[in-house]
């Protein structure tokens, strides 16, 4: 099979990530329990009259997808005019359009099922982001949305790669998006997902409180079956699995995955891990390092993005940009950065249940 | 790589039956499952009909002998019941070494329990039982079904509104074709909830008398609930197991209407593209389609747009078609899989199940649905070899899939 390339990326996140010409030049630290995305100037991407009625995750997704296509070399004017149309739009989201869902649910309960209006219901559907992107780009192609917890984005990548392998499509716009609302933060706090007291995000891994720092974001990628001047990375493969029974199973899963690509753990230059500061589940990353990557350079990213179901989309952006720029930002380093950067392995899990590996290499 | 994707098992629970044999009996008796709302309290109780599964949540738990009453949602339970039947009918052992996946579709997930949680939470941020919210997300029901079936190699969830479970069949077929999986359980599950009932009601597309698909006087859809799953297997898997094959997935297409978030385009662009892609992949001539199980929700907009797309694609020779939503209601994320099971029954028994509640043809269309079970009708072929099934959803999501009969002979080749 031919290589699949990441030929553009767009990232709306709690960091200044919307201009790939300035790759994490000034990473931001916060003293918080939750991170919020920095809103780009949405007027640049969405007609002004639509912005107000549009849920926040939809705005984030449209901005990230348009940034991605611009980054892939399609002019902003052409993207806005719908002159460029991808073969497929495939998205992942853990919880979908939370804000709109809450809005409709709240008014249904408060008003005892009366006086309801359809706008929030219409936008509450999980595939609204992908549908609205299709509408903006006038894209009649394949359109899918995956909603499986911590592997929603990985499912979208798998689908795109599978169809490219079958020759059904030659390119795809693939992304992961999740939004955090005040209510969903309050509820997940009660479930014990987040640290009780604010933490300095740059000190995430040294904080001993249980839980992580909540995050959100939307990152999109333009995948193509050929290299261009804009190529950031080769997307070699993705694999995901559920509820591993032991650290040994994770170790054998990574070895099996790398073997498919004729690699050994020693061939990996950098492992980018989903460490989120929760000692209860970070242990799984430490176990894998100990068993398979004791001498490998290591990095992490949730000090920048926070924890959310599609945080691996942020990690994929980070890995692709590192491979393109051949730099490893200091803020993500856990140990000594590698002398060369050819192969990056992302290992992320969500609450120890949904696990995934993504392998990328230098184009 | 497996060029062909075989169907070796089916399972269903819906308003007209708690399993495949019951569903078939109701279809043959032209017995609708639409009736009064009994599952929850709502101001729409005696006003709007629903197609409820005729099993309470506690009876589902009892039958599945599951101890998870505290945390299982109705969507998960319906899914476990139907997926369990599909796996039993395919007759595989999970320990036989074949790489097995589960791809499930849902639109509401655990919304039934979230509604209860939010009522308490809105009164007081510390209110609401957490056990009612942890299963809110769509992935939850899939993981419960995966645990129930013992599947862990590849487990994911699709939510593309009312086309969700056809898309699950597509992804599953692609993963078999590329050899990533040998076998995969695909389908969807959705329970009825106050959230969806009120949501569709704000759009003013619920028919108070029950849906009348493709009728001139149609006044909207009727919500239903249910779950349905198919077991798909690769050529190698089928040959090794000397499996009885129910049919094969011979083509599919997904396209976006890119017209409006909820409404379908007047010329049926998305529907036309999805059906065309499916035909192209199958390599069949449009005249070879023996029956179309249409999306046919009964809304003004869908039936007109879908009808126009069929007339555009098939010209003067639109195959016999019917919407079976008059039986099952519109089961949203499960609809594609529910109708896949019905399509396979249609192939297996050589019968086109009627489009219930049809009296008057639509004035904009030349075509009309098969409205009575007429086993000896000259227009209806006794042998149904290829069925096209449509599922369309919010977000402009249009999916079409073709199921084909396969002779024992053709599998051996």
Interface residues (C-beta under 8 A of the other chain):
Chain A: X89 X94 X95 X96 X102 X104 X105 X106 X108 X109 X110 X112 X113 X114 X116 X117 X118 X121 X122 X123 X124 X125 X126 X127 X128 X130 X131 X132 X134 X135 X137 X138 X139 X140 X141 X142 X143 X144 X145 X146 X147 X148 X149 X151 X152 X155 X158 X159 X162 X163 X165 X166 X168 X183 X186 X187 X190 X191 X240 X241 X242 X243 X353 X354
Chain B: X42 X43 X44 X107 X109 X114 X115 X118 X119 X121 X122 X125 X126 X130 X133 X134 X136 X137 X138 X139 X140 X142 X143 X146 X152 X153 X154 X155 X156 X157 X158 X159 X160 X161 X167 X171 X174 X175 X177 X178 X180 X194 X195 X198 X199 X200 X201 X202 X203 X254 X255 X256 X257 X258 X259 X260 X261 X262 X269 X270 X273 X393 X394 X395 X396 X397
